[in-house]
């Protein structure tokens, strides 16, 4: 099955079907199925072909152990 990066819309909580775990605000790879197509269509998030590259500011925060 095809997989793409899914990032929830700001302020939205999206869970993985099956186990109910939350998808983090920064997103994660998910299977492209009816559930995630519907989430994207309903503006609960967006499907991206690949994970976005972190911004220099986010990268520096991660390297410094900041959240």
PLY file of the C-alpha trace (Angstrom):
ply
format ascii 1.0
element vertex 67
property float x
property float y
property float z
element edge 66
property int vertex1
property int vertex2
end_header
0.00 0.00 0.00
1.20 3.49 -0.82
2.37 5.63 2.11
2.52 9.40 2.39
3.25 11.94 5.09
0.15 13.19 6.89
0.20 16.40 8.94
-2.89 17.35 10.99
-4.28 20.84 10.48
-3.44 23.33 13.23
-5.65 22.71 16.24
-6.92 19.35 14.95
-6.53 15.97 16.62
-6.30 13.04 14.22
-5.92 9.47 15.42
-4.60 6.38 13.69
-7.43 4.02 12.83
-7.14 0.71 14.61
-5.05 1.60 17.66
-6.27 5.17 18.24
-2.85 6.72 18.77
-2.60 10.44 18.09
-0.75 11.66 15.05
1.72 14.28 16.29
1.32 17.89 15.15
4.52 17.57 13.09
2.96 14.60 11.26
4.00 11.06 10.36
3.98 8.54 7.53
0.62 6.83 7.07
-0.98 4.45 4.59
-2.93 6.27 1.90
-6.39 4.81 2.34
-9.98 6.03 2.45
-9.61 7.18 6.07
-6.69 9.55 5.39
-8.06 10.70 2.04
-11.25 11.66 3.90
-9.28 13.47 6.63
-7.48 15.49 3.92
-10.71 16.19 2.01
-12.44 17.37 5.21
-9.50 19.73 5.99
-8.49 17.78 9.12
-4.95 17.63 7.71
-2.92 17.27 4.56
-1.27 14.41 2.71
2.20 15.22 1.41
4.31 13.15 -1.00
7.23 13.35 1.43
7.99 14.69 4.88
8.73 18.42 4.89
12.28 19.43 5.69
12.55 20.98 9.15
13.13 24.71 9.25
16.57 25.88 10.44
14.96 27.17 13.64
13.28 23.82 14.38
16.48 21.97 13.59
18.48 24.15 16.00
15.89 23.62 18.74
16.04 19.84 18.26
19.83 19.87 18.42
19.72 21.89 21.65
17.19 19.54 23.22
14.44 22.13 23.21
10.89 21.12 22.46
0 1
1 2
2 3
3 4
4 5
5 6
6 7
7 8
8 9
9 10
10 11
11 12
12 13
13 14
14 15
15 16
16 17
17 18
18 19
19 20
20 21
21 22
22 23
23 24
24 25
25 26
26 27
27 28
28 29
29 30
30 31
31 32
32 33
33 34
34 35
35 36
36 37
37 38
38 39
39 40
40 41
41 42
42 43
43 44
44 45
45 46
46 47
47 48
48 49
49 50
50 51
51 52
52 53
53 54
54 55
55 56
56 57
57 58
58 59
59 60
60 61
61 62
62 63
63 64
64 65
65 66
